[in-house]
Amino acid sequence: MGAKFSVKFANIYVYKLLEQFFLNHNYYKITLKGRLVGDIFLLWEDSEESFSIFFNTLNNYHTTIKFELHYSYTHINFLDTIVYKNKIFYFRNQVICQTNR
């Protein structure tokens, strides 16, 4: 289960880790970044090759914290929202309901 402060501590730790990473690697072309605990959302303006280098650098920044990569040229899921790319970006919320019946 963990202590009551475990999630808060993890959130602060990942925040500080990513803050330091982005300060040390500020030459990447990131238009927008968002984060919730361990989930990161980025809008990338460079090549797929440079994105791969960025992701590998991020994953090697800490010895035990690793990230998964999910990307698309048309849309991406972030938390309970789908972000679509068109001439502009637009968002659509999903509502997921579970029942015990």
LUMMI-315470 format. One record per atom (N, C-alpha, C): atom name; x, y, z; chain; residue in one letter; residue number from 1. Coordinates in Angstrom, 2 decimals, always signed. Layout:
BEGIN
atom doti CA u X v Y w Z rogu A voke a nunu NUM
...
***
This chain:
BEGIN
atom doti N u +0.83 v -1.19 w +0.00 rogu A voke m nunu 1
atom doti CA u +0.00 v +0.00 w +0.00 rogu A voke m nunu 1
atom doti C u +0.87 v +1.25 w +0.00 rogu A voke m nunu 1
atom doti N u +1.74 v +1.38 w +0.94 rogu A voke g nunu 2
atom doti CA u +2.57 v +2.57 w +1.01 rogu A voke g nunu 2
atom doti C u +2.00 v +3.60 w +1.96 rogu A voke g nunu 2
atom doti N u +2.82 v +4.55 w +2.27 rogu A voke a nunu 3
atom doti CA u +2.42 v +5.61 w +3.19 rogu A voke a nunu 3
atom doti C u +1.51 v +6.61 w +2.48 rogu A voke a nunu 3
atom doti N u +0.83 v +7.43 w +3.26 rogu A voke k nunu 4
atom doti CA u -0.08 v +8.43 w +2.71 rogu A voke k nunu 4
atom doti C u +0.64 v +9.44 w +1.83 rogu A voke k nunu 4
atom doti N u +1.89 v +9.70 w +2.13 rogu A voke f nunu 5
atom doti CA u +2.62 v +10.73 w +1.39 rogu A voke f nunu 5
atom doti C u +3.38 v +10.16 w +0.19 rogu A voke f nunu 5
atom doti N u +3.25 v +8.86 w -0.10 rogu A voke s nunu 6
atom doti CA u +4.03 v +8.23 w -1.17 rogu A voke s nunu 6
atom doti C u +3.80 v +8.87 w -2.53 rogu A voke s nunu 6
atom doti N u +2.54 v +9.09 w -2.88 rogu A voke v nunu 7
atom doti CA u +2.22 v +9.69 w -4.18 rogu A voke v nunu 7
atom doti C u +2.73 v +11.12 w -4.25 rogu A voke v nunu 7
atom doti N u +2.56 v +11.86 w -3.17 rogu A voke k nunu 8
atom doti CA u +3.05 v +13.24 w -3.15 rogu A voke k nunu 8
atom doti C u +4.57 v +13.29 w -3.27 rogu A voke k nunu 8
atom doti N u +5.24 v +12.40 w -2.58 rogu A voke f nunu 9
atom doti CA u +6.69 v +12.35 w -2.65 rogu A voke f nunu 9
atom doti C u +7.15 v +11.98 w -4.06 rogu A voke f nunu 9
atom doti N u +6.50 v +10.99 w -4.67 rogu A voke a nunu 10
atom doti CA u +6.84 v +10.60 w -6.04 rogu A voke a nunu 10
atom doti C u +6.61 v +11.75 w -7.00 rogu A voke a nunu 10
atom doti N u +5.52 v +12.47 w -6.82 rogu A voke n nunu 11
atom doti CA u +5.21 v +13.62 w -7.68 rogu A voke n nunu 11
atom doti C u +6.29 v +14.69 w -7.58 rogu A voke n nunu 11
atom doti N u +6.69 v +15.02 w -6.36 rogu A voke i nunu 12
atom doti CA u +7.74 v +16.02 w -6.15 rogu A voke i nunu 12
atom doti C u +9.06 v +15.55 w -6.73 rogu A voke i nunu 12
atom doti N u +9.39 v +14.28 w -6.52 rogu A voke y nunu 13
atom doti CA u +10.65 v +13.74 w -7.01 rogu A voke y nunu 13
atom doti C u +10.73 v +13.78 w -8.53 rogu A voke y nunu 13
atom doti N u +9.67 v +13.33 w -9.20 rogu A voke v nunu 14
atom doti CA u +9.65 v +13.33 w -10.67 rogu A voke v nunu 14
atom doti C u +9.64 v +14.76 w -11.19 rogu A voke v nunu 14
atom doti N u +8.92 v +15.65 w -10.52 rogu A voke y nunu 15
atom doti CA u +8.92 v +17.07 w -10.92 rogu A voke y nunu 15
atom doti C u +10.34 v +17.63 w -10.91 rogu A voke y nunu 15
atom doti N u +11.06 v +17.41 w -9.81 rogu A voke k nunu 16
atom doti CA u +12.43 v +17.93 w -9.69 rogu A voke k nunu 16
atom doti C u +13.36 v +17.27 w -10.71 rogu A voke k nunu 16
atom doti N u +13.21 v +15.98 w -10.91 rogu A voke l nunu 17
atom doti CA u +14.02 v +15.27 w -11.88 rogu A voke l nunu 17
atom doti C u +13.82 v +15.82 w -13.29 rogu A voke l nunu 17
atom doti N u +12.56 v +16.00 w -13.69 rogu A voke l nunu 18
atom doti CA u +12.27 v +16.51 w -15.03 rogu A voke l nunu 18
atom doti C u +12.65 v +17.99 w -15.17 rogu A voke l nunu 18
atom doti N u +12.47 v +18.76 w -14.11 rogu A voke e nunu 19
atom doti CA u +12.87 v +20.16 w -14.14 rogu A voke e nunu 19
atom doti C u +14.37 v +20.27 w -14.41 rogu A voke e nunu 19
atom doti N u +15.15 v +19.46 w -13.72 rogu A voke q nunu 20
atom doti CA u +16.60 v +19.46 w -13.92 rogu A voke q nunu 20
atom doti C u +16.96 v +18.97 w -15.33 rogu A voke q nunu 20
atom doti N u +16.27 v +17.94 w -15.79 rogu A voke f nunu 21
atom doti CA u +16.54 v +17.41 w -17.14 rogu A voke f nunu 21
atom doti C u +16.29 v +18.48 w -18.20 rogu A voke f nunu 21
atom doti N u +15.15 v +19.15 w -18.12 rogu A voke f nunu 22
atom doti CA u +14.81 v +20.16 w -19.14 rogu A voke f nunu 22
atom doti C u +15.70 v +21.40 w -19.03 rogu A voke f nunu 22
atom doti N u +16.19 v +21.71 w -17.85 rogu A voke l nunu 23
atom doti CA u +17.15 v +22.82 w -17.72 rogu A voke l nunu 23
atom doti C u +18.49 v +22.46 w -18.38 rogu A voke l nunu 23
atom doti N u +18.90 v +21.22 w -18.24 rogu A voke n nunu 24
atom doti CA u +20.17 v +20.78 w -18.82 rogu A voke n nunu 24
atom doti C u +20.07 v +20.46 w -20.31 rogu A voke n nunu 24
atom doti N u +18.87 v +20.25 w -20.79 rogu A voke h nunu 25
atom doti CA u +18.66 v +19.87 w -22.19 rogu A voke h nunu 25
atom doti C u +17.63 v +20.81 w -22.84 rogu A voke h nunu 25
atom doti N u +17.87 v +22.09 w -22.75 rogu A voke n nunu 26
atom doti CA u +16.90 v +23.07 w -23.24 rogu A voke n nunu 26
atom doti C u +17.02 v +23.37 w -24.73 rogu A voke n nunu 26
atom doti N u +17.84 v +22.64 w -25.46 rogu A voke y nunu 27
atom doti CA u +18.04 v +22.87 w -26.88 rogu A voke y nunu 27
atom doti C u +17.06 v +22.08 w -27.74 rogu A voke y nunu 27
atom doti N u +16.23 v +21.24 w -27.14 rogu A voke y nunu 28
atom doti CA u +15.22 v +20.50 w -27.90 rogu A voke y nunu 28
atom doti C u +14.06 v +21.42 w -28.25 rogu A voke y nunu 28
atom doti N u +13.43 v +21.17 w -29.39 rogu A voke k nunu 29
atom doti CA u +12.33 v +22.01 w -29.87 rogu A voke k nunu 29
atom doti C u +11.00 v +21.48 w -29.37 rogu A voke k nunu 29
atom doti N u +10.67 v +21.85 w -28.15 rogu A voke i nunu 30
atom doti CA u +9.41 v +21.45 w -27.53 rogu A voke i nunu 30
atom doti C u +8.50 v +22.66 w -27.46 rogu A voke i nunu 30
atom doti N u +7.33 v +22.54 w -28.09 rogu A voke t nunu 31
atom doti CA u +6.37 v +23.64 w -28.12 rogu A voke t nunu 31
atom doti C u +5.58 v +23.73 w -26.82 rogu A voke t nunu 31
atom doti N u +5.18 v +22.58 w -26.33 rogu A voke l nunu 32
atom doti CA u +4.31 v +22.53 w -25.16 rogu A voke l nunu 32
atom doti C u +4.68 v +21.30 w -24.36 rogu A voke l nunu 32
atom doti N u +4.72 v +21.43 w -23.06 rogu A voke k nunu 33
atom doti CA u +4.88 v +20.25 w -22.21 rogu A voke k nunu 33
atom doti C u +3.92 v +20.33 w -21.04 rogu A voke k nunu 33
atom doti N u +3.38 v +19.19 w -20.72 rogu A voke g nunu 34
atom doti CA u +2.48 v +19.07 w -19.59 rogu A voke g nunu 34
atom doti C u +2.82 v +17.79 w -18.85 rogu A voke g nunu 34
atom doti N u +2.46 v +17.72 w -17.58 rogu A voke r nunu 35
atom doti CA u +2.83 v +16.57 w -16.79 rogu A voke r nunu 35
atom doti C u +1.84 v +16.37 w -15.65 rogu A voke r nunu 35
atom doti N u +1.58 v +15.11 w -15.36 rogu A voke l nunu 36
atom doti CA u +0.83 v +14.75 w -14.16 rogu A voke l nunu 36
atom doti C u +1.52 v +13.53 w -13.57 rogu A voke l nunu 36
atom doti N u +2.15 v +13.69 w -12.44 rogu A voke v nunu 37
atom doti CA u +2.98 v +12.70 w -11.76 rogu A voke v nunu 37
atom doti C u +4.00 v +12.15 w -12.76 rogu A voke v nunu 37
atom doti N u +3.81 v +10.94 w -13.28 rogu A voke g nunu 38
atom doti CA u +4.78 v +10.35 w -14.19 rogu A voke g nunu 38
atom doti C u +4.40 v +10.42 w -15.65 rogu A voke g nunu 38
atom doti N u +3.26 v +11.01 w -15.97 rogu A voke d nunu 39
atom doti CA u +2.81 v +11.13 w -17.36 rogu A voke d nunu 39
atom doti C u +3.24 v +12.48 w -17.91 rogu A voke d nunu 39
atom doti N u +3.89 v +12.44 w -19.06 rogu A voke i nunu 40
atom doti CA u +4.39 v +13.66 w -19.70 rogu A voke i nunu 40
atom doti C u +3.74 v +13.80 w -21.07 rogu A voke i nunu 40
atom doti N u +3.32 v +15.01 w -21.40 rogu A voke f nunu 41
atom doti CA u +2.75 v +15.32 w -22.71 rogu A voke f nunu 41
atom doti C u +3.64 v +16.37 w -23.37 rogu A voke f nunu 41
atom doti N u +4.10 v +16.09 w -24.60 rogu A voke l nunu 42
atom doti CA u +4.97 v +17.03 w -25.31 rogu A voke l nunu 42
atom doti C u +4.45 v +17.25 w -26.73 rogu A voke l nunu 42
atom doti N u +4.58 v +18.47 w -27.21 rogu A voke l nunu 43
atom doti CA u +4.40 v +18.76 w -28.63 rogu A voke l nunu 43
atom doti C u +5.80 v +19.02 w -29.18 rogu A voke l nunu 43
atom doti N u +6.19 v +18.23 w -30.15 rogu A voke w nunu 44
atom doti CA u +7.56 v +18.22 w -30.68 rogu A voke w nunu 44
atom doti C u +7.60 v +18.88 w -32.04 rogu A voke w nunu 44
atom doti N u +8.59 v +19.73 w -32.28 rogu A voke e nunu 45
atom doti CA u +8.69 v +20.46 w -33.55 rogu A voke e nunu 45
atom doti C u +9.92 v +20.10 w -34.37 rogu A voke e nunu 45
atom doti N u +10.55 v +18.99 w -34.05 rogu A voke d nunu 46
atom doti CA u +11.77 v +18.62 w -34.76 rogu A voke d nunu 46
atom doti C u +11.56 v +17.26 w -35.42 rogu A voke d nunu 46
atom doti N u +12.62 v +16.68 w -35.93 rogu A voke s nunu 47
atom doti CA u +12.54 v +15.42 w -36.67 rogu A voke s nunu 47
atom doti C u +12.26 v +14.25 w -35.74 rogu A voke s nunu 47
atom doti N u +11.82 v +13.16 w -36.33 rogu A voke e nunu 48
atom doti CA u +11.58 v +11.94 w -35.57 rogu A voke e nunu 48
atom doti C u +12.90 v +11.39 w -35.02 rogu A voke e nunu 48
atom doti N u +13.97 v +11.57 w -35.77 rogu A voke e nunu 49
atom doti CA u +15.29 v +11.12 w -35.32 rogu A voke e nunu 49
atom doti C u +15.74 v +11.87 w -34.06 rogu A voke e nunu 49
atom doti N u +15.56 v +13.19 w -34.05 rogu A voke s nunu 50
atom doti CA u +15.94 v +13.96 w -32.86 rogu A voke s nunu 50
atom doti C u +15.03 v +13.64 w -31.68 rogu A voke s nunu 50
atom doti N u +13.76 v +13.29 w -31.95 rogu A voke f nunu 51
atom doti CA u +12.86 v +12.88 w -30.89 rogu A voke f nunu 51
atom doti C u +13.33 v +11.57 w -30.27 rogu A voke f nunu 51
atom doti N u +13.80 v +10.65 w -31.10 rogu A voke s nunu 52
atom doti CA u +14.32 v +9.38 w -30.61 rogu A voke s nunu 52
atom doti C u +15.55 v +9.61 w -29.73 rogu A voke s nunu 52
atom doti N u +16.41 v +10.52 w -30.14 rogu A voke i nunu 53
atom doti CA u +17.59 v +10.87 w -29.33 rogu A voke i nunu 53
atom doti C u +17.16 v +11.48 w -28.00 rogu A voke i nunu 53
atom doti N u +16.20 v +12.39 w -28.06 rogu A voke f nunu 54
atom doti CA u +15.65 v +13.01 w -26.85 rogu A voke f nunu 54
atom doti C u +15.11 v +11.96 w -25.89 rogu A voke f nunu 54
atom doti N u +14.30 v +11.04 w -26.42 rogu A voke f nunu 55
atom doti CA u +13.68 v +10.02 w -25.57 rogu A voke f nunu 55
atom doti C u +14.74 v +9.11 w -24.95 rogu A voke f nunu 55
atom doti N u +15.73 v +8.71 w -25.72 rogu A voke n nunu 56
atom doti CA u +16.80 v +7.87 w -25.17 rogu A voke n nunu 56
atom doti C u +17.60 v +8.61 w -24.11 rogu A voke n nunu 56
atom doti N u +17.84 v +9.89 w -24.32 rogu A voke t nunu 57
atom doti CA u +18.54 v +10.71 w -23.33 rogu A voke t nunu 57
atom doti C u +17.72 v +10.81 w -22.05 rogu A voke t nunu 57
atom doti N u +16.42 v +11.04 w -22.19 rogu A voke l nunu 58
atom doti CA u +15.53 v +11.10 w -21.02 rogu A voke l nunu 58
atom doti C u +15.52 v +9.78 w -20.26 rogu A voke l nunu 58
atom doti N u +15.44 v +8.68 w -20.98 rogu A voke n nunu 59
atom doti CA u +15.39 v +7.38 w -20.32 rogu A voke n nunu 59
atom doti C u +16.71 v +6.99 w -19.67 rogu A voke n nunu 59
atom doti N u +17.80 v +7.57 w -20.09 rogu A voke n nunu 60
atom doti CA u +19.10 v +7.27 w -19.49 rogu A voke n nunu 60
atom doti C u +19.49 v +8.30 w -18.42 rogu A voke n nunu 60
atom doti N u +18.64 v +9.28 w -18.18 rogu A voke y nunu 61
atom doti CA u +18.94 v +10.35 w -17.23 rogu A voke y nunu 61
atom doti C u +18.95 v +9.84 w -15.79 rogu A voke y nunu 61
atom doti N u +18.11 v +8.87 w -15.49 rogu A voke h nunu 62
atom doti CA u +18.03 v +8.29 w -14.15 rogu A voke h nunu 62
atom doti C u +18.21 v +6.78 w -14.28 rogu A voke h nunu 62
atom doti N u +18.86 v +6.18 w -13.31 rogu A voke t nunu 63
atom doti CA u +19.18 v +4.76 w -13.42 rogu A voke t nunu 63
atom doti C u +17.98 v +3.85 w -13.28 rogu A voke t nunu 63
atom doti N u +16.96 v +4.24 w -12.52 rogu A voke t nunu 64
atom doti CA u +15.82 v +3.34 w -12.30 rogu A voke t nunu 64
atom doti C u +14.49 v +3.86 w -12.83 rogu A voke t nunu 64
atom doti N u +14.36 v +5.15 w -13.09 rogu A voke i nunu 65
atom doti CA u +13.11 v +5.69 w -13.62 rogu A voke i nunu 65
atom doti C u +13.17 v +5.64 w -15.14 rogu A voke i nunu 65
atom doti N u +12.21 v +4.94 w -15.73 rogu A voke k nunu 66
atom doti CA u +12.13 v +4.79 w -17.18 rogu A voke k nunu 66
atom doti C u +10.74 v +5.22 w -17.65 rogu A voke k nunu 66
atom doti N u +10.67 v +5.74 w -18.86 rogu A voke f nunu 67
atom doti CA u +9.42 v +6.20 w -19.43 rogu A voke f nunu 67
atom doti C u +9.04 v +5.34 w -20.63 rogu A voke f nunu 67
atom doti N u +7.74 v +5.26 w -20.90 rogu A voke e nunu 68
atom doti CA u +7.24 v +4.60 w -22.11 rogu A voke e nunu 68
atom doti C u +6.96 v +5.67 w -23.14 rogu A voke e nunu 68
atom doti N u +7.09 v +5.31 w -24.39 rogu A voke l nunu 69
atom doti CA u +6.86 v +6.26 w -25.48 rogu A voke l nunu 69
atom doti C u +5.63 v +5.86 w -26.26 rogu A voke l nunu 69
atom doti N u +4.69 v +6.80 w -26.39 rogu A voke h nunu 70
atom doti CA u +3.51 v +6.64 w -27.24 rogu A voke h nunu 70
atom doti C u +3.41 v +7.92 w -28.07 rogu A voke h nunu 70
atom doti N u +3.50 v +7.78 w -29.37 rogu A voke y nunu 71
atom doti CA u +3.38 v +8.97 w -30.21 rogu A voke y nunu 71
atom doti C u +2.64 v +8.65 w -31.50 rogu A voke y nunu 71
atom doti N u +2.14 v +9.69 w -32.12 rogu A voke s nunu 72
atom doti CA u +1.39 v +9.55 w -33.36 rogu A voke s nunu 72
atom doti C u +1.46 v +10.86 w -34.12 rogu A voke s nunu 72
atom doti N u +1.31 v +10.78 w -35.42 rogu A voke y nunu 73
atom doti CA u +1.27 v +11.99 w -36.25 rogu A voke y nunu 73
atom doti C u -0.13 v +12.58 w -36.33 rogu A voke y nunu 73
atom doti N u -1.13 v +11.84 w -35.85 rogu A voke t nunu 74
atom doti CA u -2.52 v +12.31 w -35.98 rogu A voke t nunu 74
atom doti C u -3.21 v +12.58 w -34.65 rogu A voke t nunu 74
atom doti N u -2.96 v +11.73 w -33.64 rogu A voke h nunu 75
atom doti CA u -3.64 v +11.91 w -32.34 rogu A voke h nunu 75
atom doti C u -2.85 v +11.17 w -31.27 rogu A voke h nunu 75
atom doti N u -3.12 v +11.53 w -30.04 rogu A voke i nunu 76
atom doti CA u -2.45 v +10.88 w -28.91 rogu A voke i nunu 76
atom doti C u -3.38 v +10.90 w -27.70 rogu A voke i nunu 76
atom doti N u -3.32 v +9.85 w -26.90 rogu A voke n nunu 77
atom doti CA u -4.08 v +9.79 w -25.66 rogu A voke n nunu 77
atom doti C u -3.21 v +10.32 w -24.53 rogu A voke n nunu 77
atom doti N u -3.76 v +11.20 w -23.74 rogu A voke f nunu 78
atom doti CA u -3.08 v +11.68 w -22.54 rogu A voke f nunu 78
atom doti C u -4.09 v +11.71 w -21.42 rogu A voke f nunu 78
atom doti N u -3.90 v +10.85 w -20.44 rogu A voke l nunu 79
atom doti CA u -4.84 v +10.67 w -19.34 rogu A voke l nunu 79
atom doti C u -6.19 v +10.28 w -19.94 rogu A voke l nunu 79
atom doti N u -7.25 v +11.00 w -19.73 rogu A voke d nunu 80
atom doti CA u -8.56 v +10.66 w -20.29 rogu A voke d nunu 80
atom doti C u -8.94 v +11.57 w -21.45 rogu A voke d nunu 80
atom doti N u -7.95 v +12.12 w -22.14 rogu A voke t nunu 81
atom doti CA u -8.20 v +13.06 w -23.23 rogu A voke t nunu 81
atom doti C u -7.47 v +12.60 w -24.48 rogu A voke t nunu 81
atom doti N u -8.15 v +12.70 w -25.62 rogu A voke i nunu 82
atom doti CA u -7.50 v +12.44 w -26.90 rogu A voke i nunu 82
atom doti C u -7.19 v +13.78 w -27.54 rogu A voke i nunu 82
atom doti N u -5.94 v +13.99 w -27.93 rogu A voke v nunu 83
atom doti CA u -5.54 v +15.23 w -28.59 rogu A voke v nunu 83
atom doti C u -5.33 v +14.90 w -30.07 rogu A voke v nunu 83
atom doti N u -6.06 v +15.59 w -30.94 rogu A voke y nunu 84
atom doti CA u -5.97 v +15.37 w -32.38 rogu A voke y nunu 84
atom doti C u -5.14 v +16.47 w -33.01 rogu A voke y nunu 84
atom doti N u -4.39 v +16.11 w -34.01 rogu A voke k nunu 85
atom doti CA u -3.63 v +17.10 w -34.76 rogu A voke k nunu 85
atom doti C u -4.31 v +17.33 w -36.10 rogu A voke k nunu 85
atom doti N u -4.61 v +18.56 w -36.36 rogu A voke n nunu 86
atom doti CA u -5.17 v +18.99 w -37.62 rogu A voke n nunu 86
atom doti C u -4.40 v +20.26 w -37.95 rogu A voke n nunu 86
atom doti N u -5.03 v +21.24 w -38.56 rogu A voke k nunu 87
atom doti CA u -4.36 v +22.53 w -38.73 rogu A voke k nunu 87
atom doti C u -4.13 v +23.18 w -37.38 rogu A voke k nunu 87
atom doti N u -5.03 v +22.88 w -36.45 rogu A voke i nunu 88
atom doti CA u -4.87 v +23.28 w -35.06 rogu A voke i nunu 88
atom doti C u -5.06 v +22.04 w -34.20 rogu A voke i nunu 88
atom doti N u -4.66 v +22.10 w -32.97 rogu A voke f nunu 89
atom doti CA u -4.87 v +20.98 w -32.06 rogu A voke f nunu 89
atom doti C u -6.22 v +21.14 w -31.40 rogu A voke f nunu 89
atom doti N u -6.93 v +20.05 w -31.24 rogu A voke y nunu 90
atom doti CA u -8.16 v +20.11 w -30.48 rogu A voke y nunu 90
atom doti C u -8.27 v +18.87 w -29.60 rogu A voke y nunu 90
atom doti N u -9.07 v +18.98 w -28.57 rogu A voke f nunu 91
atom doti CA u -9.14 v +17.97 w -27.53 rogu A voke f nunu 91
atom doti C u -10.54 v +17.38 w -27.48 rogu A voke f nunu 91
atom doti N u -10.63 v +16.10 w -27.12 rogu A voke r nunu 92
atom doti CA u -11.91 v +15.46 w -26.89 rogu A voke r nunu 92
atom doti C u -11.79 v +14.62 w -25.63 rogu A voke r nunu 92
atom doti N u -12.65 v +14.87 w -24.67 rogu A voke n nunu 93
atom doti CA u -12.61 v +14.10 w -23.43 rogu A voke n nunu 93
atom doti C u -13.33 v +12.77 w -23.61 rogu A voke n nunu 93
atom doti N u -12.83 v +11.77 w -22.95 rogu A voke q nunu 94
atom doti CA u -13.48 v +10.47 w -22.90 rogu A voke q nunu 94
atom doti C u -13.97 v +10.25 w -21.50 rogu A voke q nunu 94
atom doti N u -15.14 v +9.69 w -21.40 rogu A voke v nunu 95
atom doti CA u -15.66 v +9.31 w -20.10 rogu A voke v nunu 95
atom doti C u -15.74 v +7.78 w -20.08 rogu A voke v nunu 95
atom doti N u -15.05 v +7.18 w -19.15 rogu A voke i nunu 96
atom doti CA u -15.04 v +5.73 w -19.05 rogu A voke i nunu 96
atom doti C u -15.76 v +5.35 w -17.77 rogu A voke i nunu 96
atom doti N u -16.79 v +4.55 w -17.90 rogu A voke c nunu 97
atom doti CA u -17.57 v +4.14 w -16.74 rogu A voke c nunu 97
atom doti C u -17.42 v +2.63 w -16.56 rogu A voke c nunu 97
atom doti N u -17.23 v +2.20 w -15.34 rogu A voke q nunu 98
atom doti CA u -17.19 v +0.79 w -15.02 rogu A voke q nunu 98
atom doti C u -18.31 v +0.47 w -14.05 rogu A voke q nunu 98
atom doti N u -18.95 v -0.65 w -14.31 rogu A voke t nunu 99
atom doti CA u -20.01 v -1.06 w -13.40 rogu A voke t nunu 99
atom doti C u -19.67 v -2.44 w -12.84 rogu A voke t nunu 99
atom doti N u -20.25 v -2.75 w -11.75 rogu A voke n nunu 100
atom doti CA u -20.04 v -4.06 w -11.11 rogu A voke n nunu 100
atom doti C u -21.16 v -5.04 w -11.44 rogu A voke n nunu 100
atom doti N u -21.95 v -4.73 w -12.42 rogu A voke r nunu 101
atom doti CA u -23.11 v -5.58 w -12.76 rogu A voke r nunu 101
atom doti C u -22.73 v -6.60 w -13.78 rogu A voke r nunu 101
***
